């Protein structure tokens, strides 16, 4: 992020409740994130997969994907190039392209790829309510928390929203659990790093940036010599209505190690 860059998130949970009419989201699965090793590819695929499940295909332009996901056009083009190509000759790509007419591209999930097939089943289940076996857990990333006017240096923000989506989903699942009803989610940085396939310092940086934004409450506890964070929901009535500025140390360009993803074994 640039030195003078302001926070790209909505001011508070209270304001977010007022923007429900403008709610915009994209779903993603950790399995796709582990397969691609790329948050950009994961979110681009999630957007296309949704339209495939709903309409039988995705038929739109690269610029429309970029606008919806708050990415630059070049970032989307690069992600599509990777998704349409197989990493190895014996492997199938996750996406197939039927045709390109002008700026419009017709894309489909590759159902010969095991992950592509499971992804379509998963989206079909949440869109049409059709029960399917062997589906993937999908997490809803809330894009309306992101300022779409600035989408050219957004990797940190997208990663933070993915972390927020994962934690929020775990909190909701815990509250609905018949055995352990809790309104918090406790994890260490190492545990979150393993789940997301991101480097330890990446997750640490995201949590540090998330603290002042009011998206989740974050408490640090020491459990058996391991520092664990307790995440909880922020009550809308207690949220401060103000625009938070990311501290200068967070605005500085992060070292490359912070965004070097670790390979999942």
Buried (B, 14 or more C-beta within 10 A) or exposed (E): BEEEBBBBBBBBBBBBEEEEEEEBBBBBBBBBBBBBBBBBBBBBBBBBBBBBBEEEBBBBBBEBBBBBBBBBBEBBBBBBEBBBEEEEEEEBBBBBBEEEEEEEBBBBBBBEBEBBBBBBBBBBBBBEEEEEEEBBEBBBBBBBBBBBEBBEEBBBBBBBBBBBBBBBBBBEEBBEEEEEEEEBBBBBBEBBBBBBBBBBBBBBBBBEBBBBBBBBBBEEEEEEEEEBBBBBBBEEEEBEEEEBEBEEEBBEEBEEEBBEBBEEE
